[in-house]
Amino acid sequence: MPRIALISDTHGLLRPEALAFLAGSDHIVHAGDIGGPEILAALAAMAPLSVVRGNNDSEPWADDIPSSLTVTLGGVAVHAVHDIADLHLGPADGDVRVVVSGHSHKPSMVERDGVLFVNPGSAGPRRFSLPISVGERRIDERGRVTPRLVTLAVPLTASRR
């Protein structure tokens, strides 16, 4: 059963708790606001990586990162975009079964019209009192998607490590 790890809004901070969660993933999807090429290098060293650019990824290192992408992982089409408000799926995207986004820093998961929308929340610096979180989805041999959001055990006062 492939395990696809979902992460977003690292903003240059890749916490040890997030790295521990990502370990053993078959693929990692980062939904933007990466914060620097060192984050991409660390994630790519762990598993194959698909990534989109966030609104804060404006430096030259991010110029070649797409603002959205669709990849097929474990036989399931996954579309990633940083800000869900920028989601523009058309008829050609009719096979998309999972949409991964970030931006709000709020973890959420909802299914609409057969499409699972997942925001893994923020794995980087804490914003307000929102949790530090990540997500995953597993795909069984029948193509069924099982998603999960995980709040990482990071002390409320620990905004950076």
Secondary structure, 3 states (H helix, E strand, C coil): CCEEEEECCCCCCCCHHHHHHHCCCCEEEECCCCCCHHHHHHHHCCCCEEECCCCCCCCHHHCCCCCEEEEEECCEEEEEECCHHHCCCCHHHCCEEEEECCCCCCCEEEEECCEEEEECCECCCCCCCCCEEEEEEEECCCCCEEEEEEECCCCCCCCCC
